[in-house]
Amino acid sequence: MPLYMDIHRKVEGASPQDVAHAHEKDLATGKDHGVRYLKYWHDPREGKIFCLVDAPSAEAARAVHREAHGLEAEEIYQVEEHE
């Protein structure tokens, strides 16, 4: 399945606990869409969150965020992992 990296740019004021709670909601909701949120990064100074997701499509990843908590990413990119 493809990997995607999404970027949330407008999360000023979100605490690490807020972000962790939203991630837990993504994990629970993703099961219904065949989506696995793998990892996330939070930059509180810049008000940004980055999510790495294993999903059948970018739209499936968006749907999970929309259903789980309504915080949709402004950008989403298909990425490849290289070692």
PDB file of N, CA, C and O in Angstrom, chain B, residues numbered from 101:
ATOM      1  N   MET B 101       0.843  -1.178   0.000  1.00  0.00           N
ATOM      2  CA  MET B 101       0.000   0.000   0.000  1.00  0.00           C
ATOM      3  C   MET B 101       0.892   1.246   0.000  1.00  0.00           C
ATOM      4  O   MET B 101       1.983   1.223   0.568  1.00  0.00           O
ATOM      5  N   PRO B 102       0.445   2.310  -0.620  1.00  0.00           N
ATOM      6  CA  PRO B 102       1.246   3.534  -0.658  1.00  0.00           C
ATOM      7  C   PRO B 102       1.399   4.175   0.727  1.00  0.00           C
ATOM      8  O   PRO B 102       0.567   3.999   1.617  1.00  0.00           O
ATOM      9  N   LEU B 103       2.481   4.912   0.866  1.00  0.00           N
ATOM     10  CA  LEU B 103       2.719   5.723   2.058  1.00  0.00           C
ATOM     11  C   LEU B 103       2.456   7.181   1.714  1.00  0.00           C
ATOM     12  O   LEU B 103       2.752   7.632   0.608  1.00  0.00           O
ATOM     13  N   TYR B 104       1.903   7.905   2.662  1.00  0.00           N
ATOM     14  CA  TYR B 104       1.639   9.330   2.491  1.00  0.00           C
ATOM     15  C   TYR B 104       2.163  10.085   3.689  1.00  0.00           C
ATOM     16  O   TYR B 104       2.172   9.574   4.808  1.00  0.00           O
ATOM     17  N   MET B 105       2.600  11.308   3.444  1.00  0.00           N
ATOM     18  CA  MET B 105       2.962  12.241   4.502  1.00  0.00           C
ATOM     19  C   MET B 105       2.004  13.415   4.371  1.00  0.00           C
ATOM     20  O   MET B 105       1.915  14.047   3.319  1.00  0.00           O
ATOM     21  N   ASP B 106       1.292  13.698   5.453  1.00  0.00           N
ATOM     22  CA  ASP B 106       0.424  14.868   5.392  1.00  0.00           C
ATOM     23  C   ASP B 106       0.939  15.954   6.320  1.00  0.00           C
ATOM     24  O   ASP B 106       1.684  15.698   7.266  1.00  0.00           O
ATOM     25  N   ILE B 107       0.518  17.173   6.017  1.00  0.00           N
ATOM     26  CA  ILE B 107       0.966  18.337   6.778  1.00  0.00           C
ATOM     27  C   ILE B 107      -0.249  19.151   7.207  1.00  0.00           C
ATOM     28  O   ILE B 107      -1.062  19.580   6.388  1.00  0.00           O
ATOM     29  N   HIS B 108      -0.343  19.345   8.510  1.00  0.00           N
ATOM     30  CA  HIS B 108      -1.357  20.229   9.091  1.00  0.00           C
ATOM     31  C   HIS B 108      -0.619  21.508   9.466  1.00  0.00           C
ATOM     32  O   HIS B 108       0.296  21.477  10.289  1.00  0.00           O
ATOM     33  N   ARG B 109      -1.005  22.620   8.876  1.00  0.00           N
ATOM     34  CA  ARG B 109      -0.266  23.871   9.055  1.00  0.00           C
ATOM     35  C   ARG B 109      -0.914  24.838  10.037  1.00  0.00           C
ATOM     36  O   ARG B 109      -0.306  25.851  10.382  1.00  0.00           O
ATOM     37  N   LYS B 110      -2.111  24.560  10.487  1.00  0.00           N
ATOM     38  CA  LYS B 110      -2.834  25.556  11.291  1.00  0.00           C
ATOM     39  C   LYS B 110      -3.256  24.968  12.637  1.00  0.00           C
ATOM     40  O   LYS B 110      -4.443  24.906  12.958  1.00  0.00           O
ATOM     41  N   VAL B 111      -2.272  24.541  13.412  1.00  0.00           N
ATOM     42  CA  VAL B 111      -2.587  23.930  14.707  1.00  0.00           C
ATOM     43  C   VAL B 111      -1.891  24.672  15.854  1.00  0.00           C
ATOM     44  O   VAL B 111      -1.424  24.060  16.814  1.00  0.00           O
ATOM     45  N   GLU B 112      -1.833  25.994  15.733  1.00  0.00           N
ATOM     46  CA  GLU B 112      -1.240  26.799  16.792  1.00  0.00           C
ATOM     47  C   GLU B 112      -1.974  26.523  18.094  1.00  0.00           C
ATOM     48  O   GLU B 112      -3.202  26.440  18.126  1.00  0.00           O
ATOM     49  N   GLY B 113      -1.208  26.383  19.160  1.00  0.00           N
ATOM     50  CA  GLY B 113      -1.802  26.178  20.468  1.00  0.00           C
ATOM     51  C   GLY B 113      -2.104  24.723  20.812  1.00  0.00           C
ATOM     52  O   GLY B 113      -2.511  24.437  21.938  1.00  0.00           O
ATOM     53  N   ALA B 114      -1.917  23.810  19.886  1.00  0.00           N
ATOM     54  CA  ALA B 114      -2.161  22.397  20.178  1.00  0.00           C
ATOM     55  C   ALA B 114      -1.056  21.880  21.099  1.00  0.00           C
ATOM     56  O   ALA B 114       0.131  22.054  20.822  1.00  0.00           O
ATOM     57  N   SER B 115      -1.455  21.254  22.180  1.00  0.00           N
ATOM     58  CA  SER B 115      -0.477  20.692  23.112  1.00  0.00           C
ATOM     59  C   SER B 115      -0.068  19.299  22.630  1.00  0.00           C
ATOM     60  O   SER B 115      -0.751  18.711  21.792  1.00  0.00           O
ATOM     61  N   PRO B 116       1.029  18.771  23.147  1.00  0.00           N
ATOM     62  CA  PRO B 116       1.392  17.395  22.813  1.00  0.00           C
ATOM     63  C   PRO B 116       0.273  16.408  23.159  1.00  0.00           C
ATOM     64  O   PRO B 116       0.078  15.418  22.455  1.00  0.00           O
ATOM     65  N   GLN B 117      -0.449  16.675  24.230  1.00  0.00           N
ATOM     66  CA  GLN B 117      -1.566  15.809  24.610  1.00  0.00           C
ATOM     67  C   GLN B 117      -2.707  15.903  23.600  1.00  0.00           C
ATOM     68  O   GLN B 117      -3.335  14.894  23.278  1.00  0.00           O
ATOM     69  N   ASP B 118      -2.978  17.112  23.097  1.00  0.00           N
ATOM     70  CA  ASP B 118      -4.013  17.283  22.067  1.00  0.00           C
ATOM     71  C   ASP B 118      -3.669  16.465  20.826  1.00  0.00           C
ATOM     72  O   ASP B 118      -4.525  15.792  20.252  1.00  0.00           O
ATOM     73  N   VAL B 119      -2.406  16.535  20.426  1.00  0.00           N
ATOM     74  CA  VAL B 119      -1.958  15.837  19.223  1.00  0.00           C
ATOM     75  C   VAL B 119      -2.023  14.322  19.434  1.00  0.00           C
ATOM     76  O   VAL B 119      -2.459  13.589  18.546  1.00  0.00           O
ATOM     77  N   ALA B 120      -1.594  13.859  20.595  1.00  0.00           N
ATOM     78  CA  ALA B 120      -1.645  12.425  20.900  1.00  0.00           C
ATOM     79  C   ALA B 120      -3.087  11.928  20.904  1.00  0.00           C
ATOM     80  O   ALA B 120      -3.367  10.832  20.419  1.00  0.00           O
ATOM     81  N   HIS B 121      -3.994  12.722  21.445  1.00  0.00           N
ATOM     82  CA  HIS B 121      -5.408  12.335  21.479  1.00  0.00           C
ATOM     83  C   HIS B 121      -5.982  12.241  20.060  1.00  0.00           C
ATOM     84  O   HIS B 121      -6.717  11.304  19.749  1.00  0.00           O
ATOM     85  N   ALA B 122      -5.649  13.202  19.209  1.00  0.00           N
ATOM     86  CA  ALA B 122      -6.116  13.162  17.819  1.00  0.00           C
ATOM     87  C   ALA B 122      -5.546  11.940  17.102  1.00  0.00           C
ATOM     88  O   ALA B 122      -6.244  11.300  16.316  1.00  0.00           O
ATOM     89  N   HIS B 123      -4.282  11.614  17.369  1.00  0.00           N
ATOM     90  CA  HIS B 123      -3.656  10.441  16.754  1.00  0.00           C
ATOM     91  C   HIS B 123      -4.376   9.162  17.183  1.00  0.00           C
ATOM     92  O   HIS B 123      -4.593   8.271  16.361  1.00  0.00           O
ATOM     93  N   GLU B 124      -4.744   9.063  18.448  1.00  0.00           N
ATOM     94  CA  GLU B 124      -5.486   7.888  18.930  1.00  0.00           C
ATOM     95  C   GLU B 124      -6.824   7.753  18.198  1.00  0.00           C
ATOM     96  O   GLU B 124      -7.243   6.645  17.864  1.00  0.00           O
ATOM     97  N   LYS B 125      -7.481   8.870  17.953  1.00  0.00           N
ATOM     98  CA  LYS B 125      -8.741   8.843  17.198  1.00  0.00           C
ATOM     99  C   LYS B 125      -8.499   8.388  15.764  1.00  0.00           C
ATOM    100  O   LYS B 125      -9.300   7.640  15.204  1.00  0.00           O
ATOM    101  N   ASP B 126      -7.380   8.844  15.163  1.00  0.00           N
ATOM    102  CA  ASP B 126      -7.038   8.391  13.809  1.00  0.00           C
ATOM    103  C   ASP B 126      -6.833   6.886  13.781  1.00  0.00           C
ATOM    104  O   ASP B 126      -7.303   6.213  12.864  1.00  0.00           O
ATOM    105  N   LEU B 127      -6.135   6.350  14.779  1.00  0.00           N
ATOM    106  CA  LEU B 127      -5.884   4.914  14.826  1.00  0.00           C
ATOM    107  C   LEU B 127      -7.184   4.132  14.892  1.00  0.00           C
ATOM    108  O   LEU B 127      -7.344   3.134  14.188  1.00  0.00           O
ATOM    109  N   ALA B 128      -8.105   4.571  15.724  1.00  0.00           N
ATOM    110  CA  ALA B 128      -9.383   3.874  15.873  1.00  0.00           C
ATOM    111  C   ALA B 128     -10.235   3.971  14.613  1.00  0.00           C
ATOM    112  O   ALA B 128     -10.829   2.981  14.185  1.00  0.00           O
ATOM    113  N   THR B 129     -10.297   5.149  14.023  1.00  0.00           N
ATOM    114  CA  THR B 129     -11.130   5.369  12.834  1.00  0.00           C
ATOM    115  C   THR B 129     -10.517   4.737  11.594  1.00  0.00           C
ATOM    116  O   THR B 129     -11.244   4.287  10.708  1.00  0.00           O
ATOM    117  N   GLY B 130      -9.193   4.697  11.516  1.00  0.00           N
ATOM    118  CA  GLY B 130      -8.511   4.170  10.338  1.00  0.00           C
ATOM    119  C   GLY B 130      -8.848   2.726  10.033  1.00  0.00           C
ATOM    120  O   GLY B 130      -8.838   2.319   8.872  1.00  0.00           O
ATOM    121  N   LYS B 131      -9.145   1.953  11.052  1.00  0.00           N
ATOM    122  CA  LYS B 131      -9.465   0.537  10.855  1.00  0.00           C
ATOM    123  C   LYS B 131     -10.643   0.355   9.909  1.00  0.00           C
ATOM    124  O   LYS B 131     -10.684  -0.610   9.146  1.00  0.00           O
ATOM    125  N   ASP B 132     -11.593   1.268   9.951  1.00  0.00           N
ATOM    126  CA  ASP B 132     -12.781   1.177   9.090  1.00  0.00           C
ATOM    127  C   ASP B 132     -12.489   1.525   7.636  1.00  0.00           C
ATOM    128  O   ASP B 132     -13.312   1.262   6.759  1.00  0.00           O
ATOM    129  N   HIS B 133     -11.328   2.114   7.373  1.00  0.00           N
ATOM    130  CA  HIS B 133     -10.977   2.574   6.028  1.00  0.00           C
ATOM    131  C   HIS B 133      -9.766   1.860   5.444  1.00  0.00           C
ATOM    132  O   HIS B 133      -9.327   2.183   4.341  1.00  0.00           O
ATOM    133  N   GLY B 134      -9.223   0.892   6.174  1.00  0.00           N
ATOM    134  CA  GLY B 134      -8.009   0.224   5.711  1.00  0.00           C
ATOM    135  C   GLY B 134      -6.796   1.134   5.756  1.00  0.00           C
ATOM    136  O   GLY B 134      -5.878   0.991   4.948  1.00  0.00           O
ATOM    137  N   VAL B 135      -6.786   2.069   6.698  1.00  0.00           N
ATOM    138  CA  VAL B 135      -5.740   3.079   6.822  1.00  0.00           C
ATOM    139  C   VAL B 135      -5.014   2.878   8.150  1.00  0.00           C
ATOM    140  O   VAL B 135      -5.636   2.648   9.187  1.00  0.00           O
ATOM    141  N   ARG B 136      -3.686   2.969   8.097  1.00  0.00           N
ATOM    142  CA  ARG B 136      -2.882   2.868   9.320  1.00  0.00           C
ATOM    143  C   ARG B 136      -2.025   4.120   9.460  1.00  0.00           C
ATOM    144  O   ARG B 136      -1.132   4.366   8.649  1.00  0.00           O
ATOM    145  N   TYR B 137      -2.298   4.894  10.477  1.00  0.00           N
ATOM    146  CA  TYR B 137      -1.436   6.028  10.794  1.00  0.00           C
ATOM    147  C   TYR B 137      -0.242   5.465  11.549  1.00  0.00           C
ATOM    148  O   TYR B 137      -0.406   4.885  12.623  1.00  0.00           O
ATOM    149  N   LEU B 138       0.958   5.629  11.000  1.00  0.00           N
ATOM    150  CA  LEU B 138       2.157   4.980  11.512  1.00  0.00           C
ATOM    151  C   LEU B 138       2.927   5.812  12.528  1.00  0.00           C
ATOM    152  O   LEU B 138       3.439   5.288  13.518  1.00  0.00           O
ATOM    153  N   LYS B 139       3.003   7.102  12.274  1.00  0.00           N
ATOM    154  CA  LYS B 139       3.835   7.961  13.102  1.00  0.00           C
ATOM    155  C   LYS B 139       3.414   9.404  12.877  1.00  0.00           C
ATOM    156  O   LYS B 139       2.846   9.743  11.839  1.00  0.00           O
ATOM    157  N   TYR B 140       3.699  10.244  13.857  1.00  0.00           N
ATOM    158  CA  TYR B 140       3.431  11.669  13.666  1.00  0.00           C
ATOM    159  C   TYR B 140       4.514  12.485  14.344  1.00  0.00           C
ATOM    160  O   TYR B 140       5.198  12.015  15.254  1.00  0.00           O
ATOM    161  N   TRP B 141       4.656  13.720  13.879  1.00  0.00           N
ATOM    162  CA  TRP B 141       5.605  14.675  14.434  1.00  0.00           C
ATOM    163  C   TRP B 141       4.855  15.977  14.675  1.00  0.00           C
ATOM    164  O   TRP B 141       3.970  16.347  13.904  1.00  0.00           O
ATOM    165  N   HIS B 142       5.212  16.658  15.739  1.00  0.00           N
ATOM    166  CA  HIS B 142       4.534  17.895  16.123  1.00  0.00           C
ATOM    167  C   HIS B 142       5.586  18.991  16.295  1.00  0.00           C
ATOM    168  O   HIS B 142       6.567  18.811  17.017  1.00  0.00           O
ATOM    169  N   ASP B 143       5.378  20.105  15.639  1.00  0.00           N
ATOM    170  CA  ASP B 143       6.244  21.273  15.806  1.00  0.00           C
ATOM    171  C   ASP B 143       5.389  22.376  16.423  1.00  0.00           C
ATOM    172  O   ASP B 143       4.781  23.163  15.697  1.00  0.00           O
ATOM    173  N   PRO B 144       5.335  22.445  17.763  1.00  0.00           N
ATOM    174  CA  PRO B 144       4.449  23.414  18.402  1.00  0.00           C
ATOM    175  C   PRO B 144       4.845  24.868  18.153  1.00  0.00           C
ATOM    176  O   PRO B 144       3.982  25.746  18.136  1.00  0.00           O
ATOM    177  N   ARG B 145       6.130  25.133  17.960  1.00  0.00           N
ATOM    178  CA  ARG B 145       6.553  26.526  17.698  1.00  0.00           C
ATOM    179  C   ARG B 145       6.009  27.034  16.372  1.00  0.00           C
ATOM    180  O   ARG B 145       5.647  28.204  16.252  1.00  0.00           O
ATOM    181  N   GLU B 146       5.952  26.158  15.382  1.00  0.00           N
ATOM    182  CA  GLU B 146       5.460  26.549  14.055  1.00  0.00           C
ATOM    183  C   GLU B 146       3.972  26.244  13.871  1.00  0.00           C
ATOM    184  O   GLU B 146       3.375  26.659  12.878  1.00  0.00           O
ATOM    185  N   GLY B 147       3.373  25.527  14.816  1.00  0.00           N
ATOM    186  CA  GLY B 147       1.955  25.179  14.706  1.00  0.00           C
ATOM    187  C   GLY B 147       1.689  24.187  13.593  1.00  0.00           C
ATOM    188  O   GLY B 147       0.725  24.329  12.841  1.00  0.00           O
ATOM    189  N   LYS B 148       2.560  23.166  13.488  1.00  0.00           N
ATOM    190  CA  LYS B 148       2.431  22.180  12.413  1.00  0.00           C
ATOM    191  C   LYS B 148       2.468  20.760  12.975  1.00  0.00           C
ATOM    192  O   LYS B 148       3.091  20.486  14.001  1.00  0.00           O
ATOM    193  N   ILE B 149       1.778  19.870  12.264  1.00  0.00           N
ATOM    194  CA  ILE B 149       1.807  18.440  12.560  1.00  0.00           C
ATOM    195  C   ILE B 149       2.031  17.717  11.238  1.00  0.00           C
ATOM    196  O   ILE B 149       1.469  18.086  10.207  1.00  0.00           O
ATOM    197  N   PHE B 150       2.862  16.679  11.289  1.00  0.00           N
ATOM    198  CA  PHE B 150       3.161  15.851  10.125  1.00  0.00           C
ATOM    199  C   PHE B 150       2.766  14.418  10.464  1.00  0.00           C
ATOM    200  O   PHE B 150       3.120  13.919  11.533  1.00  0.00           O
ATOM    201  N   CYS B 151       2.045  13.755   9.580  1.00  0.00           N
ATOM    202  CA  CYS B 151       1.595  12.383   9.823  1.00  0.00           C
ATOM    203  C   CYS B 151       2.068  11.477   8.688  1.00  0.00           C
ATOM    204  O   CYS B 151       1.961  11.820   7.510  1.00  0.00           O
ATOM    205  N   LEU B 152       2.592  10.318   9.071  1.00  0.00           N
ATOM    206  CA  LEU B 152       2.959   9.287   8.102  1.00  0.00           C
ATOM    207  C   LEU B 152       1.871   8.234   8.132  1.00  0.00           C
ATOM    208  O   LEU B 152       1.536   7.703   9.192  1.00  0.00           O
ATOM    209  N   VAL B 153       1.318   7.932   6.963  1.00  0.00           N
ATOM    210  CA  VAL B 153       0.151   7.052   6.906  1.00  0.00           C
ATOM    211  C   VAL B 153       0.270   6.040   5.774  1.00  0.00           C
ATOM    212  O   VAL B 153       0.703   6.367   4.669  1.00  0.00           O
ATOM    213  N   ASP B 154      -0.118   4.828   6.067  1.00  0.00           N
ATOM    214  CA  ASP B 154      -0.200   3.738   5.100  1.00  0.00           C
ATOM    215  C   ASP B 154      -1.665   3.655   4.703  1.00  0.00           C
ATOM    216  O   ASP B 154      -2.508   3.286   5.520  1.00  0.00           O
ATOM    217  N   ALA B 155      -1.978   3.996   3.455  1.00  0.00           N
ATOM    218  CA  ALA B 155      -3.379   4.107   3.053  1.00  0.00           C
ATOM    219  C   ALA B 155      -3.554   3.697   1.592  1.00  0.00           C
ATOM    220  O   ALA B 155      -2.621   3.814   0.797  1.00  0.00           O
ATOM    221  N   PRO B 156      -4.747   3.219   1.240  1.00  0.00           N
ATOM    222  CA  PRO B 156      -4.989   2.869  -0.155  1.00  0.00           C
ATOM    223  C   PRO B 156      -5.008   4.082  -1.085  1.00  0.00           C
ATOM    224  O   PRO B 156      -4.784   3.952  -2.288  1.00  0.00           O
ATOM    225  N   SER B 157      -5.278   5.270  -0.517  1.00  0.00           N
ATOM    226  CA  SER B 157      -5.307   6.502  -1.321  1.00  0.00           C
ATOM    227  C   SER B 157      -5.193   7.707  -0.398  1.00  0.00           C
ATOM    228  O   SER B 157      -5.407   7.611   0.811  1.00  0.00           O
ATOM    229  N   ALA B 158      -4.852   8.836  -0.993  1.00  0.00           N
ATOM    230  CA  ALA B 158      -4.802  10.077  -0.219  1.00  0.00           C
ATOM    231  C   ALA B 158      -6.187  10.424   0.307  1.00  0.00           C
ATOM    232  O   ALA B 158      -6.317  10.930   1.422  1.00  0.00           O
ATOM    233  N   GLU B 159      -7.219  10.156  -0.481  1.00  0.00           N
ATOM    234  CA  GLU B 159      -8.585  10.462  -0.045  1.00  0.00           C
ATOM    235  C   GLU B 159      -8.986   9.619   1.162  1.00  0.00           C
ATOM    236  O   GLU B 159      -9.682  10.109   2.051  1.00  0.00           O
ATOM    237  N   ALA B 160      -8.556   8.361   1.205  1.00  0.00           N
ATOM    238  CA  ALA B 160      -8.854   7.521   2.371  1.00  0.00           C
ATOM    239  C   ALA B 160      -8.199   8.107   3.622  1.00  0.00           C
ATOM    240  O   ALA B 160      -8.811   8.130   4.689  1.00  0.00           O
ATOM    241  N   ALA B 161      -6.964   8.578   3.495  1.00  0.00           N
ATOM    242  CA  ALA B 161      -6.279   9.203   4.630  1.00  0.00           C
ATOM    243  C   ALA B 161      -7.012  10.469   5.066  1.00  0.00           C
ATOM    244  O   ALA B 161      -7.169  10.714   6.262  1.00  0.00           O
ATOM    245  N   ARG B 162      -7.456  11.263   4.115  1.00  0.00           N
ATOM    246  CA  ARG B 162      -8.216  12.484   4.441  1.00  0.00           C
ATOM    247  C   ARG B 162      -9.517  12.137   5.155  1.00  0.00           C
ATOM    248  O   ARG B 162      -9.904  12.802   6.116  1.00  0.00           O
ATOM    249  N   ALA B 163     -10.185  11.092   4.680  1.00  0.00           N
ATOM    250  CA  ALA B 163     -11.472  10.687   5.267  1.00  0.00           C
ATOM    251  C   ALA B 163     -11.315  10.312   6.736  1.00  0.00           C
ATOM    252  O   ALA B 163     -12.183  10.612   7.554  1.00  0.00           O
ATOM    253  N   VAL B 164     -10.215   9.660   7.065  1.00  0.00           N
ATOM    254  CA  VAL B 164      -9.994   9.279   8.461  1.00  0.00           C
ATOM    255  C   VAL B 164      -9.865  10.521   9.335  1.00  0.00           C
ATOM    256  O   VAL B 164     -10.514  10.607  10.378  1.00  0.00           O
ATOM    257  N   HIS B 165      -9.046  11.477   8.932  1.00  0.00           N
ATOM    258  CA  HIS B 165      -8.914  12.713   9.713  1.00  0.00           C
ATOM    259  C   HIS B 165     -10.267  13.417   9.838  1.00  0.00           C
ATOM    260  O   HIS B 165     -10.640  13.883  10.915  1.00  0.00           O
ATOM    261  N   ARG B 166     -10.989  13.486   8.730  1.00  0.00           N
ATOM    262  CA  ARG B 166     -12.285  14.172   8.717  1.00  0.00           C
ATOM    263  C   ARG B 166     -13.239  13.521   9.719  1.00  0.00           C
ATOM    264  O   ARG B 166     -13.877  14.219  10.507  1.00  0.00           O
ATOM    265  N   GLU B 167     -13.342  12.192   9.696  1.00  0.00           N
ATOM    266  CA  GLU B 167     -14.244  11.475  10.595  1.00  0.00           C
ATOM    267  C   GLU B 167     -13.758  11.469  12.032  1.00  0.00           C
ATOM    268  O   GLU B 167     -14.556  11.618  12.958  1.00  0.00           O
ATOM    269  N   ALA B 168     -12.461  11.300  12.229  1.00  0.00           N
ATOM    270  CA  ALA B 168     -11.916  11.131  13.572  1.00  0.00           C
ATOM    271  C   ALA B 168     -12.012  12.404  14.410  1.00  0.00           C
ATOM    272  O   ALA B 168     -12.372  12.356  15.586  1.00  0.00           O
ATOM    273  N   HIS B 169     -11.684  13.551  13.794  1.00  0.00           N
ATOM    274  CA  HIS B 169     -11.637  14.782  14.585  1.00  0.00           C
ATOM    275  C   HIS B 169     -11.846  16.048  13.778  1.00  0.00           C
ATOM    276  O   HIS B 169     -11.901  17.136  14.351  1.00  0.00           O
ATOM    277  N   GLY B 170     -11.964  15.938  12.473  1.00  0.00           N
ATOM    278  CA  GLY B 170     -12.228  17.109  11.639  1.00  0.00           C
ATOM    279  C   GLY B 170     -11.016  17.941  11.280  1.00  0.00           C
ATOM    280  O   GLY B 170     -11.153  18.950  10.588  1.00  0.00           O
ATOM    281  N   LEU B 171      -9.827  17.548  11.729  1.00  0.00           N
ATOM    282  CA  LEU B 171      -8.613  18.324  11.454  1.00  0.00           C
ATOM    283  C   LEU B 171      -7.935  17.798  10.195  1.00  0.00           C
ATOM    284  O   LEU B 171      -6.995  17.006  10.271  1.00  0.00           O
ATOM    285  N   GLU B 172      -8.408  18.234   9.061  1.00  0.00           N
ATOM    286  CA  GLU B 172      -7.854  17.754   7.800  1.00  0.00           C
ATOM    287  C   GLU B 172      -6.531  18.443   7.489  1.00  0.00           C
ATOM    288  O   GLU B 172      -6.321  19.607   7.832  1.00  0.00           O
ATOM    289  N   ALA B 173      -5.652  17.708   6.838  1.00  0.00           N
ATOM    290  CA  ALA B 173      -4.347  18.240   6.440  1.00  0.00           C
ATOM    291  C   ALA B 173      -4.504  19.188   5.253  1.00  0.00           C
ATOM    292  O   ALA B 173      -5.335  18.978   4.369  1.00  0.00           O
ATOM    293  N   GLU B 174      -3.688  20.228   5.259  1.00  0.00           N
ATOM    294  CA  GLU B 174      -3.693  21.155   4.123  1.00  0.00           C
ATOM    295  C   GLU B 174      -2.962  20.560   2.924  1.00  0.00           C
ATOM    296  O   GLU B 174      -3.266  20.887   1.777  1.00  0.00           O
ATOM    297  N   GLU B 175      -1.997  19.684   3.196  1.00  0.00           N
ATOM    298  CA  GLU B 175      -1.224  19.068   2.122  1.00  0.00           C
ATOM    299  C   GLU B 175      -1.056  17.583   2.415  1.00  0.00           C
ATOM    300  O   GLU B 175      -0.983  17.169   3.572  1.00  0.00           O
ATOM    301  N   ILE B 176      -0.994  16.783   1.342  1.00  0.00           N
ATOM    302  CA  ILE B 176      -0.704  15.365   1.488  1.00  0.00           C
ATOM    303  C   ILE B 176       0.110  14.923   0.277  1.00  0.00           C
ATOM    304  O   ILE B 176      -0.224  15.246  -0.863  1.00  0.00           O
ATOM    305  N   TYR B 177       1.176  14.182   0.539  1.00  0.00           N
ATOM    306  CA  TYR B 177       2.085  13.750  -0.514  1.00  0.00           C
ATOM    307  C   TYR B 177       2.293  12.244  -0.435  1.00  0.00           C
ATOM    308  O   TYR B 177       2.427  11.685   0.653  1.00  0.00           O
ATOM    309  N   GLN B 178       2.318  11.595  -1.585  1.00  0.00           N
ATOM    310  CA  GLN B 178       2.713  10.204  -1.604  1.00  0.00           C
ATOM    311  C   GLN B 178       4.235  10.168  -1.510  1.00  0.00           C
ATOM    312  O   GLN B 178       4.916  10.892  -2.236  1.00  0.00           O
ATOM    313  N   VAL B 179       4.775   9.333  -0.624  1.00  0.00           N
ATOM    314  CA  VAL B 179       6.218   9.272  -0.398  1.00  0.00           C
ATOM    315  C   VAL B 179       6.697   7.832  -0.490  1.00  0.00           C
ATOM    316  O   VAL B 179       5.912   6.889  -0.383  1.00  0.00           O
ATOM    317  N   GLU B 180       7.994   7.684  -0.689  1.00  0.00           N
ATOM    318  CA  GLU B 180       8.635   6.371  -0.713  1.00  0.00           C
ATOM    319  C   GLU B 180       9.732   6.351   0.336  1.00  0.00           C
ATOM    320  O   GLU B 180      10.464   7.326   0.505  1.00  0.00           O
ATOM    321  N   GLU B 181       9.838   5.238   1.034  1.00  0.00           N
ATOM    322  CA  GLU B 181      10.881   5.089   2.030  1.00  0.00           C
ATOM    323  C   GLU B 181      12.115   4.478   1.359  1.00  0.00           C
ATOM    324  O   GLU B 181      12.005   3.504   0.614  1.00  0.00           O
ATOM    325  N   HIS B 182      13.277   5.052   1.627  1.00  0.00           N
ATOM    326  CA  HIS B 182      14.548   4.542   1.103  1.00  0.00           C
ATOM    327  C   HIS B 182      15.510   4.409   2.261  1.00  0.00           C
ATOM    328  O   HIS B 182      15.514   5.221   3.186  1.00  0.00           O
ATOM    329  N   GLU B 183      16.323   3.377   2.197  1.00  0.00           N
ATOM    330  CA  GLU B 183      17.327   3.181   3.255  1.00  0.00           C
ATOM    331  C   GLU B 183      18.710   3.278   2.686  1.00  0.00           C
ATOM    332  O   GLU B 183      19.690   3.141   3.418  1.00  0.00           O
TER     333      GLU B 183
END
